[in-house]
Amino acid sequence: QVYLVESGGGLVQSGESLRLSCSASGNIYSIYEWAWYRQAAGKERELVARMDLRDNVDRVENVKDRFTISRDKNGNMCYLQMNTLTPEDTAVYYCNVQSLRSGRGYTYWGQGTQVTISS
């Protein structure tokens, strides 16, 4: 089991920055991929960025120049640095990990943190 807790969300103005953190506990050594998703009101949850243990990164097109995903080498923290925020970035942001244990894959989610950008 892996437990995830996000922090760092809040209300900021357009153009400002936020840094989200995701703290993992439990069987963290089974994690092989970290990701951030977001879900805006009335919309489906979407992938924002993900990173694997080789530090390969995928980001959706509309955040590539503004958001950076990173992780702690100790294996228990992941971050999402978000710059030049716009009202379109308003959403609940979720931390997600993929883990592998005894040949089976598992997916875990945090509870989410609200990010609100005012114009």
C-alpha positions as CSV (number, residue, x, y, z in Angstrom):
1,Q,0.0,0.0,0.0
2,V,1.2,3.5,-0.8
3,Y,-0.3,6.6,0.8
4,L,-0.2,10.0,-0.9
5,V,-0.8,13.4,0.6
6,E,-0.7,16.6,-1.6
7,S,-0.1,20.1,-0.3
8,G,0.7,23.5,-1.7
9,G,-2.5,24.4,-3.4
10,G,-4.3,27.7,-2.9
11,L,-5.6,30.9,-4.5
12,V,-3.2,33.1,-6.5
13,Q,-3.5,35.7,-9.2
14,S,-3.0,35.1,-12.9
15,G,0.7,35.1,-13.7
16,E,1.9,33.9,-10.3
17,S,3.4,30.6,-9.3
18,L,2.6,27.7,-7.0
19,R,4.6,24.6,-6.0
20,L,2.6,21.5,-5.2
21,S,4.1,18.7,-3.1
22,C,3.2,15.1,-2.9
23,S,4.4,13.1,0.1
24,A,4.4,9.3,-0.2
25,S,4.5,6.8,2.6
26,G,4.1,3.0,2.9
27,N,5.7,0.8,0.3
28,I,7.4,3.6,-1.5
29,Y,10.1,1.4,-3.0
30,S,7.5,-0.2,-5.2
31,I,6.9,3.1,-7.0
32,Y,8.2,3.3,-10.6
33,E,6.2,6.3,-11.9
34,W,4.9,9.6,-10.4
35,A,2.3,11.8,-12.0
36,W,0.1,14.8,-11.5
37,Y,-3.4,15.0,-12.8
38,R,-6.0,17.7,-12.5
39,Q,-9.7,17.9,-12.7
40,A,-11.5,21.2,-13.4
41,A,-15.2,21.6,-12.5
42,G,-17.4,19.8,-15.0
43,K,-14.5,18.2,-16.8
44,E,-12.7,14.9,-16.8
45,R,-9.5,14.3,-14.9
46,E,-6.5,14.8,-17.2
47,L,-2.8,14.0,-17.0
48,V,-0.6,17.1,-16.4
49,A,2.8,15.6,-16.1
50,R,4.5,12.3,-15.2
51,M,8.1,11.1,-14.5
52,D,9.6,7.7,-14.2
53,L,12.6,6.4,-12.3
54,R,14.9,7.3,-15.2
55,D,13.6,10.8,-15.0
56,N,11.8,10.6,-18.3
57,V,9.1,13.2,-18.3
58,D,5.9,13.7,-20.2
59,R,3.9,16.9,-20.0
60,V,0.7,17.9,-21.8
61,E,1.2,20.5,-24.4
62,N,-0.4,23.5,-22.7
63,V,1.9,23.3,-19.7
64,K,5.2,22.3,-21.2
65,D,6.7,25.7,-21.0
66,R,5.3,26.5,-17.5
67,F,5.1,23.4,-15.3
68,T,8.0,21.3,-14.1
69,I,7.7,17.9,-12.4
70,S,10.5,16.7,-10.1
71,R,11.0,14.1,-7.5
72,D,13.1,13.6,-4.4
73,K,15.9,11.0,-4.9
74,N,14.9,9.5,-1.5
75,G,11.7,8.3,-3.3
76,N,9.1,9.8,-1.1
77,M,8.4,13.2,-2.5
78,C,7.2,14.6,-5.9
79,Y,6.7,18.2,-6.8
80,L,5.0,20.2,-9.5
81,Q,6.3,23.7,-10.0
82,M,3.7,25.8,-11.8
83,N,4.6,29.1,-13.3
84,T,2.7,31.8,-15.2
85,L,-0.6,30.4,-14.0
86,T,-3.8,31.3,-15.8
87,P,-7.5,30.9,-14.8
88,E,-7.6,27.9,-17.1
89,D,-5.2,26.1,-14.7
90,T,-7.9,26.2,-12.0
91,A,-8.6,22.6,-10.9
92,V,-8.2,20.1,-8.2
93,Y,-4.7,18.6,-8.6
94,Y,-4.1,15.0,-7.7
95,C,-0.9,13.1,-7.1
96,N,-0.7,9.6,-8.7
97,V,1.8,6.8,-8.5
98,Q,2.2,3.5,-10.3
99,S,3.8,0.7,-8.3
100,L,4.9,-2.8,-9.0
101,R,4.9,-5.5,-6.4
102,S,5.1,-9.2,-6.9
103,G,4.6,-8.8,-10.6
104,R,1.3,-6.9,-10.2
105,G,0.7,-3.2,-11.0
106,Y,-1.1,-0.9,-8.6
107,T,-2.3,2.7,-8.9
108,Y,-2.6,5.1,-6.0
109,W,-4.1,8.5,-5.7
110,G,-3.9,11.3,-3.2
111,Q,-7.0,13.2,-2.0
112,G,-6.3,16.3,-4.2
113,T,-5.4,19.9,-3.5
114,Q,-7.4,22.8,-4.9
115,V,-5.6,25.3,-7.1
116,T,-7.6,28.5,-8.0
117,I,-6.3,31.2,-10.2
118,S,-8.0,34.6,-10.3
119,S,-7.9,36.9,-13.3
